[in-house]
Amino acid sequence: MKRLLIALVGLLALASCSMAPITIDVLPMLGDNASGSQSVVATGSLDFRLPDVSGQQVSGYDEIPMRPASVSLDYELSLEQDGDLSGTAQVTFYMAASSADLWDSANQLGEAQQVDMSRQQQTVSGTLALNDAQIDALMSGEFVVGARLSGNVTGSANLSYQFERLLLKVAFF
């Protein structure tokens, strides 16, 4: 009886290990696109897509063994401008299957975060939950990710960005 109990405990321990949360660090997969800059001239409307208008293709991460209960993206994005921009913009993150339109509103991760474009430096960070279609894209082995800075902005500047953290946290319970 004691051996049976030990065997059961061992099996449960093995099962729980295989179900442990997984973290996928997307930041190294961005390569040189983890940071960049662009000259911006805005006369009321700003639409700056990071790392570029196509987003960033992500693949090559370890396969997820089964469908997770939830997945979230922990992010930190630093913005810097060396000009005279003013106004308010929103930073919105997106994730989609490789074949989908990344910038479609259905691929938006959570709510946009407001930024004051008159500030020379600022960092936005948080955690955003993935929807079912985004989890499907993650499970397919490749997806596209990007961020969009948009809003009512005037002025000109060299606008730089640096992704500081992009972690996908995969939970099975």
ZIURCOR-V756657 format. One record per residue. N is the residue number from 0. RES is the residue in one small letter. D_LAST is the distance of its C-alpha to the last C-alpha in Angstrom with 2 decimals. Layout:
BEGIN
n: (N,N)
res: (RES,RES)
d_last: (D_LAST,D_LAST)
END
This chain:
BEGIN
n: (0,1,2,3,4,5,6,7,8,9,10,11,12,13,14,15,16,17,18,19,20,21,22,23,24,25,26,27,28,29,30,31,32,33,34,35,36,37,38,39,40,41,42,43,44,45,46,47,48,49,50,51,52,53,54,55,56,57,58,59,60,61,62,63,64,65,66,67,68,69,70,71,72,73,74,75,76,77,78,79,80,81,82,83,84,85,86,87,88,89,90,91,92,93,94,95,96,97,98,99,100,101,102,103,104,105,106,107,108,109,110,111,112,113,114,115,116,117,118,119,120,121,122,123,124,125,126,127,128,129,130,131,132,133,134,135,136,137,138,139,140,141,142,143,144,145,146,147,148,149,150,151,152,153,154,155,156,157,158,159,160,161,162,163,164,165,166,167,168,169,170,171,172)
res: (m,k,r,l,l,i,a,l,v,g,l,l,a,l,a,s,c,s,m,a,p,i,t,i,d,v,l,p,m,l,g,d,n,a,s,g,s,q,s,v,v,a,t,g,s,l,d,f,r,l,p,d,v,s,g,q,q,v,s,g,y,d,e,i,p,m,r,p,a,s,v,s,l,d,y,e,l,s,l,e,q,d,g,d,l,s,g,t,a,q,v,t,f,y,m,a,a,s,s,a,d,l,w,d,s,a,n,q,l,g,e,a,q,q,v,d,m,s,r,q,q,q,t,v,s,g,t,l,a,l,n,d,a,q,i,d,a,l,m,s,g,e,f,v,v,g,a,r,l,s,g,n,v,t,g,s,a,n,l,s,y,q,f,e,r,l,l,l,k,v,a,f,f)
d_last: (30.32,29.41,28.82,26.57,24.47,24.36,23.44,20.52,19.26,19.78,17.89,14.83,15.17,15.57,12.57,10.30,12.36,11.88,8.10,8.85,8.52,11.62,14.33,17.07,20.27,22.10,25.11,26.97,26.66,28.75,31.64,34.76,33.14,31.08,34.19,37.26,39.88,41.91,45.04,44.39,47.07,45.82,48.09,45.62,42.72,40.36,37.92,36.75,34.00,32.27,32.63,34.98,35.46,33.32,30.32,29.06,27.97,25.04,24.51,24.58,21.12,19.21,17.79,14.06,13.62,11.54,10.45,7.52,5.68,7.78,10.62,13.18,16.67,18.27,21.99,25.37,28.56,32.08,35.01,38.67,41.87,45.43,47.29,47.86,44.94,44.41,42.28,38.66,36.05,32.36,29.87,27.35,24.80,24.33,22.35,23.27,23.84,26.95,29.09,28.26,30.15,28.11,29.88,29.29,27.81,25.00,23.76,23.84,20.87,20.91,24.23,27.21,28.28,31.99,34.24,37.89,39.73,42.73,40.84,41.69,38.29,34.87,31.22,28.34,24.76,21.43,17.90,17.46,14.65,15.14,15.93,15.43,18.71,17.91,14.69,17.11,19.58,17.34,16.56,20.34,21.16,23.17,23.22,25.50,24.82,27.34,28.35,31.19,33.57,35.62,37.84,41.35,42.82,46.39,48.00,47.71,45.96,44.41,40.69,38.46,34.70,32.48,28.75,27.77,23.98,21.74,18.30,15.42,12.10,9.49,5.76,3.82,0.00)
END
